[in-house]
Amino acid sequence: MPKPEKAIYTTSLAGLRKAGPGYTRAYFGAEFCQWRLPGRAGLAGAIALAEGRGMSFTLVTPWVTDEGIRRLKALFRVLTGAGMKEAEVVVNDYGVLTLLREEFPGLAPVLGRLLVKRKCCPRIPGMLEGLPDAGREIYLHAGMEDPVAAGLIRGFGVKRVDMDVPLQGLAPDLKSAGLRGSVYTPYAYVTTTRHCPASFDGTGWQAFEGCRLKGCLKNVLSLTNPAHEARLLMRGNTQFVENRELPEGLAAMGIDRIVYMEDVP
């Protein structure tokens, strides 16, 4: 059985330069904040680095406002102009999915983990013991397995969906939905917000208009909750939980790519 494709996910050129051997694809960009997206020069540099190492390229994008759409159009033009084979865009906003279909059909859309709905609260593992088998099974699947949802995204040209491995595990059946899957490790997304603590300057939330503080680039907060044992990690506006255990039988689930994060994104 073939091994899963190995991808490295980084939000900086420095992180891409430090990536170890064995990766065949670079994930580069920002999932959770449009103000952390790279500029055109930064994206061009990342594409050149990946190409120089013989790696395919995936641009990771967040949910966006109208300003974010304008930024993404400029980045998509850079990616299209680079002429890389098998170039992908991870999409976490349905407006961006529409933009790709209408204006950039040459870029392959990948449904991001913000849009692949699944239960991700760290309290879930402690709740499962009291549930019947059918109830526990629900927490191992993703919403994109539903035939209606899968048909909708395939209509946008989506053939791949990206997912986390939450603390309770993961057991989707993507093959029956006509999709391929990727899993991220070791940081699983928990929740995100527009009210970013790293953008608050004492007078208001900058994140709506832009962000000059960029506190998220310097700090990762460690959070605890008496309701569960898991330690939450918070980068800017988004919380994660660390989970280094990958489920067995990935190929049977339709998962053929593992996306490795060397830091909290």
C-alpha positions as CSV (number, residue, x, y, z in Angstrom):
1,M,0.0,0.0,0.0
2,P,1.5,3.4,-1.0
3,K,2.6,5.7,1.8
4,P,0.7,9.0,2.3
5,E,2.1,12.1,0.7
6,K,4.1,14.1,3.2
7,A,3.6,17.9,3.2
8,I,5.1,20.6,5.4
9,Y,2.9,23.5,6.6
10,T,4.6,26.8,7.4
11,T,3.5,30.4,7.6
12,S,6.9,32.0,6.9
13,L,9.8,31.8,4.4
14,A,12.1,31.0,7.3
15,G,10.1,28.0,8.3
16,L,10.1,26.7,4.7
17,R,13.8,27.1,4.4
18,K,14.3,25.0,7.6
19,A,12.0,22.2,6.5
20,G,13.7,18.9,6.7
21,P,14.0,16.3,3.9
22,G,11.3,14.0,2.8
23,Y,8.5,16.5,2.1
24,T,7.0,16.5,-1.4
25,R,4.6,19.4,-1.0
26,A,4.7,22.8,0.7
27,Y,1.7,24.3,2.4
28,F,2.2,28.1,2.8
29,G,0.0,30.9,3.9
30,A,-2.5,31.7,6.7
31,E,-5.7,29.8,7.6
32,F,-7.3,32.0,10.3
33,C,-6.5,35.7,9.6
34,Q,-6.4,37.7,6.4
35,W,-3.9,40.1,7.9
36,R,-1.3,37.3,8.1
37,L,-1.5,36.4,4.4
38,P,1.9,36.8,2.6
39,G,2.4,39.6,0.2
40,R,3.0,39.0,-3.5
41,A,6.8,39.0,-3.1
42,G,6.6,36.6,-0.1
43,L,4.4,34.2,-2.0
44,A,6.8,34.4,-5.0
45,G,9.7,33.6,-2.7
46,A,7.9,30.6,-1.2
47,I,7.0,29.3,-4.6
48,A,10.6,29.6,-5.7
49,L,11.9,27.8,-2.6
50,A,9.4,25.0,-3.0
51,E,10.2,24.6,-6.7
52,G,13.9,24.6,-6.0
53,R,13.4,21.6,-3.7
54,G,11.2,19.8,-6.1
55,M,8.1,20.3,-4.0
56,S,4.5,20.9,-5.2
57,F,2.8,24.0,-3.8
58,T,-0.4,24.7,-1.8
59,L,-1.4,28.2,-0.8
60,V,-3.4,28.2,2.4
61,T,-6.1,30.9,2.7
62,P,-8.4,32.0,5.6
63,W,-12.0,33.3,5.8
64,V,-12.0,36.8,4.5
65,T,-13.7,40.2,4.2
66,D,-14.0,42.1,0.9
67,E,-10.5,43.4,1.6
68,G,-9.3,39.9,1.9
69,I,-10.8,39.0,-1.4
70,R,-8.8,41.8,-3.0
71,R,-5.6,40.5,-1.4
72,L,-6.3,37.0,-2.5
73,K,-6.9,38.0,-6.1
74,A,-3.4,39.4,-6.2
75,L,-1.9,36.3,-4.7
76,F,-3.9,34.0,-7.1
77,R,-2.5,35.9,-10.0
78,V,1.1,35.3,-8.7
79,L,0.4,31.6,-8.2
80,T,-1.2,31.2,-11.6
81,G,1.6,33.1,-13.3
82,A,4.2,30.8,-11.6
83,G,2.9,28.0,-13.8
84,M,3.5,25.3,-11.2
85,K,1.9,21.9,-11.9
86,E,-0.7,20.6,-9.4
87,A,-0.8,24.0,-7.6
88,E,-3.6,24.1,-5.0
89,V,-5.4,26.6,-2.8
90,V,-6.8,25.6,0.6
91,V,-10.1,27.4,0.9
92,N,-11.8,28.3,4.3
93,D,-14.4,30.7,2.9
94,Y,-17.2,29.8,0.4
95,G,-16.8,33.2,-1.3
96,V,-13.2,32.3,-2.1
97,L,-14.4,28.9,-3.5
98,T,-16.7,30.8,-5.8
99,L,-13.9,33.2,-6.8
100,L,-11.6,30.3,-7.8
101,R,-14.3,28.7,-9.9
102,E,-15.2,31.9,-11.7
103,E,-11.8,33.6,-12.2
104,F,-9.0,31.1,-11.5
105,P,-10.2,27.7,-12.7
106,G,-6.6,26.5,-13.2
107,L,-6.0,26.4,-9.4
108,A,-7.2,23.3,-7.7
109,P,-9.4,24.1,-4.7
110,V,-9.0,22.1,-1.4
111,L,-11.7,22.4,1.2
112,G,-10.0,23.7,4.4
113,R,-10.5,22.4,7.9
114,L,-12.7,25.4,8.9
115,L,-15.2,24.3,6.3
116,V,-14.9,20.5,7.0
117,K,-17.3,20.5,9.9
118,R,-16.6,18.0,12.7
119,K,-16.8,18.0,16.5
120,C,-13.6,19.2,18.0
121,C,-14.1,20.3,21.6
122,P,-11.4,18.8,23.9
123,R,-14.2,17.8,26.4
124,I,-15.6,15.2,23.9
125,P,-13.3,12.3,24.9
126,G,-14.6,12.4,28.4
127,M,-18.2,12.4,27.2
128,L,-18.0,9.4,24.9
129,E,-18.1,6.7,27.5
130,G,-21.7,7.4,28.4
131,L,-22.9,7.3,24.8
132,P,-24.2,4.3,22.8
133,D,-22.1,3.1,19.9
134,A,-24.1,5.0,17.3
135,G,-23.6,8.2,19.3
136,R,-19.9,7.7,19.6
137,E,-19.6,7.1,15.9
138,I,-20.9,10.5,15.1
139,Y,-17.9,12.2,16.7
140,L,-15.5,10.3,14.5
141,H,-16.9,11.6,11.2
142,A,-16.8,14.8,9.2
143,G,-19.8,16.6,7.6
144,M,-18.4,16.4,4.1
145,E,-19.1,12.7,4.0
146,D,-22.8,13.5,3.6
147,P,-23.8,12.9,0.0
148,V,-25.5,16.3,-0.4
149,A,-22.5,18.2,1.1
150,A,-20.0,16.1,-1.0
151,G,-22.0,16.7,-4.2
152,L,-22.1,20.5,-3.4
153,I,-18.3,20.9,-3.1
154,R,-17.5,18.6,-6.0
155,G,-19.6,21.0,-8.0
156,F,-17.0,23.6,-7.2
157,G,-14.2,21.4,-8.4
158,V,-13.2,20.2,-4.9
159,K,-11.6,16.7,-4.9
160,R,-9.7,17.0,-1.6
161,V,-10.7,17.9,1.9
162,D,-8.3,18.8,4.7
163,M,-9.1,17.7,8.3
164,D,-7.7,17.6,11.8
165,V,-7.4,14.6,14.1
166,P,-9.4,15.7,17.1
167,L,-8.7,14.1,20.5
168,Q,-11.5,11.6,20.2
169,G,-10.0,10.3,16.9
170,L,-11.1,10.3,13.3
171,A,-12.7,7.6,11.1
172,P,-14.3,9.2,8.0
173,D,-15.3,7.4,4.8
174,L,-14.2,9.8,2.2
175,K,-14.0,7.2,-0.6
176,S,-17.8,6.7,-0.6
177,A,-18.1,10.5,-1.0
178,G,-15.8,10.6,-4.0
179,L,-13.2,12.6,-2.1
180,R,-9.6,12.4,-1.0
181,G,-8.5,13.6,2.4
182,S,-5.5,15.1,4.2
183,V,-4.9,15.3,7.9
184,Y,-3.0,17.9,9.9
185,T,-0.7,17.0,12.7
186,P,0.0,17.7,15.6
187,Y,-2.1,20.8,16.2
188,A,-5.9,20.4,15.8
189,Y,-8.0,23.5,15.4
190,V,-10.6,24.1,18.1
191,T,-12.2,27.5,17.6
192,T,-11.5,31.0,16.1
193,T,-12.9,34.5,16.4
194,R,-12.7,37.9,14.7
195,H,-12.1,39.5,18.1
196,C,-8.4,38.8,18.3
197,P,-6.7,39.4,21.7
198,A,-3.4,40.0,19.9
199,S,-4.9,42.9,18.0
200,F,-6.5,44.8,20.9
201,D,-4.7,48.0,21.6
202,G,-6.7,49.2,24.6
203,T,-9.2,51.2,22.5
204,G,-10.7,48.6,20.2
205,W,-10.2,45.5,18.1
206,Q,-7.9,46.3,15.2
207,A,-8.6,43.0,13.4
208,F,-11.7,44.4,11.7
209,E,-9.7,47.2,9.9
210,G,-6.3,45.8,9.8
211,C,-3.7,44.8,12.4
212,R,-0.5,46.7,13.2
213,L,0.3,45.0,16.5
214,K,0.9,41.5,15.1
215,G,1.2,40.1,18.6
216,C,0.3,36.6,17.2
217,L,3.7,36.4,15.4
218,K,5.5,36.6,18.7
219,N,3.4,34.7,21.2
220,V,1.5,31.5,21.7
221,L,-0.6,31.4,24.9
222,S,-1.1,28.3,26.9
223,L,-4.6,27.9,28.4
224,T,-6.1,25.4,30.8
225,N,-9.7,24.6,31.6
226,P,-10.9,22.6,34.7
227,A,-13.5,20.9,32.4
228,H,-10.8,18.8,30.7
229,E,-7.2,17.8,30.9
230,A,-6.1,19.0,27.5
231,R,-3.9,22.1,27.3
232,L,-5.1,24.7,24.7
233,L,-2.7,26.7,22.7
234,M,-3.8,30.1,21.4
235,R,-2.1,31.9,18.5
236,G,-3.8,35.2,17.9
237,N,-7.5,34.6,17.3
238,T,-7.4,30.8,17.2
239,Q,-7.2,28.0,19.7
240,F,-5.6,24.6,19.1
241,V,-5.0,21.4,21.0
242,E,-2.0,19.2,20.5
243,N,-2.6,15.6,19.3
244,R,0.3,13.6,18.0
245,E,-1.6,10.4,17.5
246,L,-2.6,9.6,13.9
247,P,-5.4,7.0,13.4
248,E,-4.6,3.7,11.8
249,G,-5.9,2.7,8.4
250,L,-5.7,6.2,6.8
251,A,-5.8,4.7,3.2
252,A,-9.0,2.9,3.9
253,M,-10.6,6.2,5.0
254,G,-9.5,7.9,1.7
255,I,-6.7,9.9,3.4
256,D,-3.5,10.0,1.3
257,R,-1.7,13.1,2.6
258,I,-0.3,14.1,6.0
259,V,0.4,17.8,6.6
260,Y,3.0,18.3,9.3
261,M,3.2,21.5,11.3
262,E,6.5,22.4,13.0
263,D,4.8,25.2,15.0
264,V,1.4,26.4,16.0
265,P,0.1,28.0,12.7
